[in-house]
């Protein structure tokens, strides 16, 4: 039974690390979208998609970790 708890602890630790990685990628995507919008001459669609993708990457890990804690 201890081995099972050790495996679950490892999964939770990796999940938290992946969550932070997704959050960092989300912030980078938001900044890239804002930078494209301000400093280049492209349509609004590309920066808007990057900003929305960044917001999704910021929110989704928190939701997934909450569901993992409930299970």
C-alpha positions as CSV (number, residue, x, y, z in Angstrom):
1,X,0.0,0.0,0.0
2,X,2.9,2.4,0.7
3,X,4.1,1.9,-2.9
4,X,0.7,3.0,-4.2
5,X,0.9,6.2,-2.1
6,X,4.5,6.8,-3.3
7,X,3.3,6.5,-6.9
8,X,0.4,8.9,-6.3
9,X,2.7,11.4,-4.7
10,X,5.0,11.3,-7.7
11,X,2.0,11.8,-10.1
12,X,0.9,14.8,-8.0
13,X,4.4,16.3,-8.1
14,X,4.7,15.9,-11.9
15,X,1.2,17.3,-12.3
16,X,2.1,20.4,-10.4
17,X,5.2,20.9,-12.4
18,X,3.3,20.5,-15.7
19,X,0.7,23.0,-14.4
20,X,3.4,25.6,-13.8
21,X,4.9,24.9,-17.2
22,X,1.5,25.4,-18.8
23,X,1.0,28.7,-16.9
24,X,4.4,29.9,-18.1
25,X,3.6,29.0,-21.7
26,X,0.3,30.8,-21.2
27,X,1.9,34.0,-20.1
28,X,4.4,33.8,-23.0
29,X,1.5,33.3,-25.5
30,X,-0.4,36.3,-24.0
31,X,2.7,38.5,-24.3
32,X,3.4,37.3,-27.8
33,X,-0.2,38.1,-28.8
34,X,0.0,41.6,-27.3
35,X,3.4,42.2,-28.9
36,X,2.1,41.1,-32.3
37,X,-0.9,43.3,-32.0
38,X,1.2,46.4,-31.0
39,X,4.3,46.1,-33.1
40,X,3.3,44.3,-36.4
41,X,0.9,44.9,-39.2
42,X,-1.1,41.6,-39.1
43,X,-4.8,41.0,-38.8
44,X,-6.3,41.0,-35.3
45,X,-7.1,37.3,-35.6
46,X,-3.6,36.1,-34.9
47,X,-2.9,38.1,-31.8
48,X,-6.5,37.4,-30.5
49,X,-5.9,33.7,-30.9
50,X,-2.6,33.9,-29.0
51,X,-4.2,35.8,-26.2
52,X,-7.1,33.4,-25.9
53,X,-4.7,30.4,-26.1
54,X,-2.7,32.0,-23.3
55,X,-5.7,32.5,-21.1
56,X,-6.8,28.9,-21.6
57,X,-3.3,27.7,-20.7
58,X,-3.5,29.8,-17.5
59,X,-6.9,28.5,-16.4
60,X,-6.9,24.8,-17.5
61,X,-4.1,23.5,-15.2
62,X,-5.9,24.9,-12.2
63,X,-9.1,23.2,-13.2
64,X,-7.4,19.9,-13.9
65,X,-5.5,19.9,-10.6
66,X,-8.8,20.7,-8.8
67,X,-10.4,17.7,-10.4
68,X,-7.4,15.5,-9.6
69,X,-7.6,16.5,-5.9
70,X,-11.3,15.6,-5.8
71,X,-10.7,12.2,-7.3
